[in-house]
Amino acid sequence: MGAGTGVAPGWLAHFSPFTDQTPQYIYHAYATAAAGWLAVASLVALMLALITTAIYAEYLWARGL
């Protein structure tokens, strides 16, 4: 539940078509391309970690663990 509630605002804040802070905006906010790619990669990694955690937590809950 906690991971799922973290994914929703993060996804809406950065990957929604209605946001001001798109991955392109984040990328261009840094002085170098490497720093921009690192920032976007970190955001994607965080979202994937939260999604994975939510799926695993649901699996554990369904098994009664």
C-alpha positions, 0 to 999 in steps of 0.5 A, a space after each residue: 500500500 505504501 509503495 503504491 501510494 508513492 508511485 501514483 503521485 510520482 508518476 503523475 508529477 513527472 510522467 503525466 501529460 499535464 505536468 510541468 516537470 517532465 523528464 525532458 525538463 529535468 534533463 535540461 535543468 542540469 548543466 551537463 548531459 551526463 548530469 541530466 541523464 543521471 537525474 532522469 535515470 534516478 527518477 526512472 529507477 525510483 519509479 521502478 523500485 516503487 512499482 516492484 516493491 508494490 507488486 512484491 508486497 501484494 504478492 506477500 499479502 496474498 500469500 498471507 505472509 
